[in-house]
Amino acid sequence: MGSGRGAPRQRLRAWAELLRVSALFSVPGDALAGAAAVGRRPGRGTALAIGASLCLYEAGMALNDWADRDEDAVDRPHRPIPSGRISPAAALGAAGVLTAAGLALAARAGRPALTVATGLAATVWAYDLHLKHTKAGPAAMAAARSLDLLLGATAAVAATGTATRTGAGAAGGARRPDNVAGPRTMADALRTPGPGPVILPPPARGGLTGALPALPAALVLGAYTYGVTAVSRHETQGGSTGTPLAVLATTTALAAAVLGEWRGRRGQRPEGLATTGPATVGPAPHPEARLARAAGSGSGPGRAASPEGILGWAAALGVTSQPGGGFPGQSAAPGATPQPEGTLGSGLPGWAPAGPGGGAVPAARPQSLLGRTVADPTRLLTLALTGAYLRTAGPPLLHAALNPSPPLTQRAVGGGIRAMIPLQAALAARAGSPVTGLAVMGLVPLARSLARKVSLT
């Protein structure tokens, strides 16, 4: 009786070991970070991408043990297939079923998502069946992780496009697209001095092109995966000191890259920030929309240039008109106080808009890095999450470099897998989605708890 009740539990544990379920918590953050990188909130498309990623990840785990069954019989006879707890045919069948399920879920997220998922599945199978034991092995794993993040980005963008097309006929555009991080209503219209508003929203990019903003984050995650995979190639035999040290240096450099992204954002106007001026009221227009509006109201062949068109082009180029009328180099309106030239500089980087005197003035000196970090909660959160990533991955790698034994090398690989979660969270927060970053970080306790029961490697 007791052994009969224990058999199903033992079989379930064998499958948990084969699929390495404790590593599953490193997967959802890929899709969430991808959605954040393209400015989308998690929605239906993100959920489908997470489901597809989980299936393809577990398919790779089952296929990995099937392909390594002869090697594991010598180096790791306790694994489920060498120990006889799971048959090779069952493992291979599970890999096939999970791959089909992952592609089916990706297809529900749209054709672009299915395209990325197909490439991801092909990479996983190529790695497990051939590339793993070649020099291209780490690069293949890096490509798989990068594609997983891009799958989340593509699914989020595709879901947004589908919702937008579905709600196009709604009265007043009141229906809100899925996954969009912000309203897109009449309030976002660009208002001109004409009789009515001209609605020129930022141009929407869909499909694979719309996921391009997520490429930097995908490359960061892929580079880190490359390092962890390089260390894992020595986890059964040990003996490598240089690899953990190189990966530790790469891990630190990637953390600096994540934090260094903030310097590139300094001085940029956040999307949706209200601006003041005679030509715009409400959210800041997209640069292409400003140019389109200016072009639409400007001159054309056979007709004179309208003042509105000139003002539109000038506003798009950052030229400030004089209060009395005209622009630098033009005569002021009768009775107006002449303004000094140089107003054109107000549209150049490092110069503030024209002040009361009409001339451009140098911009205020930027705040120190520490001051900007303390004043910006999102920046502070990104710093904390990046620190957690370094704290999780760094010490095990250092220990493996000092003593490259198989147990310490395996511990470095396990720490590297767990560090994926805070890295994904930091990437999401850096993209301007602190709530998503915190949600991803909430997976850490679950992953740590399950890792005590089922090994990550």
Secondary structure, DSSP 8 states (H G I E B T S, - for coil): -HHHHHHHHHHHHHHHHHHTGGGGGGSHHHHHHHHHHTTB-S-HHHHHHHHHHHHHHHHHHHHHHHHTHHHHHHH-TTSTTTTTSS-HHHHHHHHHHHHHHHHHHHHHT-HHHHHHHHHHHHHHHHHHHTGGGSTTHHHHHHHHHHHHHHHHHHHHHHHHHHHHHHTTTSGGG-S--TTBSS--SGGG-B--SSSS-B--------TTGGGGGGHHHHHHHHHHHHHHHHHHTTTTT---SHHHHHHHHHHHHHHHHHHHHHHHHTT---TT-EE-SSS--EE---HHHHHHHHHHHS--TTS---HHHHHHHHHHTT----TTSS-TTS---TT-----S-GGGGGSTTEE---TTSS-EE------HHHHHHH-HHHHHHHHHHHHHHHHHHHHHHHHHHS--HHHHHHHHHHHHHHHHHHHHHHHHHTT-HHHHHHHHTHHHHHHHHHTTS---
